[in-house]
Amino acid sequence: MSSIDWPARARDLAPAFADRAEQHDREGSFPFDNFADLRAAGFYGLTVPGRFGGAEASLGTYLAVLEQIARADGSTALAFMMHLKTFGQERESPSYPPEWFERMCTGAVQHGQLVNTVATEEGLGSPAGGGLPDTTAIPDDGGWRLSGRKSFATLAPLLHHLIVLARLPTPDGQPPELANFMVLRTDPGLSIDETWDSLSMRSTGSHDVVLDDIHLTPDRLLNRRALGQGDARGSAGMAWFALGLCATTIGVASAARDYAVAYARERTPNSNRTIKEYPGVRSRIARIDLLVHRSRALMDDASRAWEHRPQHGPPAIDRIVMAKIDTMNNCIEAVDLAMRVVGGVSLQKRRPIERYYRDVRAALHNPPLEDRALDQLARTALDEPYEPPKAAE
Ligand SMILES: Cc1cc2nc3c(=O)[nH]c(=O)nc-3n(C[C@H](O)[C@H](O)[C@H](O)COP(=O)(O)OP(=O)(O)OC[C@H]3O[C@@H](n4cnc5c(N)ncnc54)[C@H](O)[C@@H]3O)c2cc1C
């Protein structure tokens, strides 16, 4: 564990990220400059275990750092989250061979190598839906040959370690099998197709990754499971991922809140009243604060529950999905209200609030999606063994 105040260090980087955000967003360019700053400030190893030279930051510190970065640039925060969460999940719930985990860790700390999971495909959609990927690994000479195309590969311009989900051929009558493979940026046959041109989080570099008959030695198989069997990262995977999305989204909404508050305090149309005097503006600002504060409270509650596993109340994993659902909806509403406070000029491209309005939507489309999250809560309430409420004493 390090004694560095990582959220304060992230806050120091934020002004430069905020200055660069508009141009990267307009051009859809990847913020290599921000990532160079993050690397120089030691953030690449933030969640890496201490035994590999990392800071081994807690879940709470990771969330605080992401929120600070997202206040300046949502794309940088979301993209960086994909790297950081890998180590947090794996620390708690090992799912990869130790040699590969060590290589990912030392790669990040010593060589500035970034990692992400590359699972989604155009035809498959989200693997969380339970479908079978088209990307296939065929056994070959003791190893594997891997072919396919992945979409939404966030961080693609900088990734070194790509954890790729593929199907394995199985004999007729056997259930289909899935596997994760380690693919390196330097592997012949790997290329990036720069397809990412999206409404929001435009600078995350979430391009397509093309895997053209890549030859992999046997050690590249990280893990395998039957279709329908849970991911080996289990609930730890959900905790670091879903709460990271919450922190990123709260950061974007907080930036919109601050913009609307500053605007309302100063904007005086050609009349004698500053707009903060109008009841409609006042109640919208108050409501924004309620929504953002409620989201942060739910995220903090879930993060504490995950770290300390409370004896009472909903299980930690249910609190995590509650935080995810509510944060997405609250923050989208909060930024919408901020747009209404600022008025017509909130639509101008030269104002960052227009970008916040688009960026705040992105995490909605990352797991756990609302329907599946609600289904999980319903299962806990309706299908788990029932404990009647205790009478009040
Ligand atoms: C900014 C951004 C970054 C991303 N980065 C990455 C990344 O780095 N790596 C990666 O692998 N992926 C990434 N993704 C992809 C993401 O995780 C999802 O896979 C992707 O958004 C598609 O999910 P979907 O549920 O919308 O699509 P689909 O699976 O096509 O689903 C479409 C709709 O049908 C519903 N649906 C589908 N199946 C079911 C079901 N079984 N039960 C109920 N409802 C169902 C969904 O809820 C959704 O409403 C990223 C996405 C975004 C937006």
The ligand as an ORCA input file, in Angstrom:
! r2SCAN-3c Opt
* xyz 0 1
  C     -17.979      3.275    -24.460
  C     -17.994      1.774    -24.479
  C     -16.822      1.076    -24.232
  C     -16.813     -0.326    -24.302
  N     -15.627     -1.005    -24.096
  C     -15.588     -2.348    -24.227
  C     -14.355     -3.069    -24.094
  O     -13.312     -2.489    -23.808
  N     -14.359     -4.418    -24.298
  C     -15.499     -5.095    -24.626
  O     -15.443     -6.311    -24.796
  N     -16.683     -4.452    -24.769
  C     -16.764     -3.096    -24.574
  N     -17.956     -2.422    -24.716
  C     -19.146     -3.177    -25.137
  C     -20.185     -3.374    -24.040
  O     -19.657     -4.075    -22.942
  C     -21.367     -4.159    -24.629
  O     -20.932     -5.421    -25.021
  C     -21.947     -3.445    -25.828
  O     -22.337     -2.145    -25.474
  C     -23.145     -4.197    -26.402
  O     -24.025     -4.525    -25.369
  P     -25.611     -4.500    -25.570
  O     -26.164     -5.229    -24.422
  O     -26.082     -3.130    -25.812
  O     -25.806     -5.278    -26.950
  P     -26.622     -6.548    -27.274
  O     -26.050     -7.716    -26.556
  O     -26.690     -6.590    -28.758
  O     -28.054     -6.242    -26.686
  C     -28.981     -5.341    -27.323
  C     -30.154     -5.120    -26.387
  O     -30.803     -6.362    -26.087
  C     -30.788     -6.626    -24.690
  N     -30.410     -8.036    -24.450
  C     -29.495     -8.758    -25.138
  N     -29.399     -9.991    -24.643
  C     -30.283    -10.056    -23.617
  C     -30.654    -11.065    -22.699
  N     -30.109    -12.291    -22.722
  N     -31.593    -10.780    -21.753
  C     -32.151     -9.561    -21.704
  N     -31.832     -8.553    -22.556
  C     -30.914     -8.800    -23.501
  C     -29.696     -5.709    -24.115
  O     -29.984     -5.368    -22.772
  C     -29.766     -4.503    -25.041
  O     -30.805     -3.651    -24.617
  C     -18.002     -1.030    -24.620
  C     -19.196     -0.307    -24.825
  C     -19.201      1.065    -24.758
  C     -20.510      1.798    -25.001
*
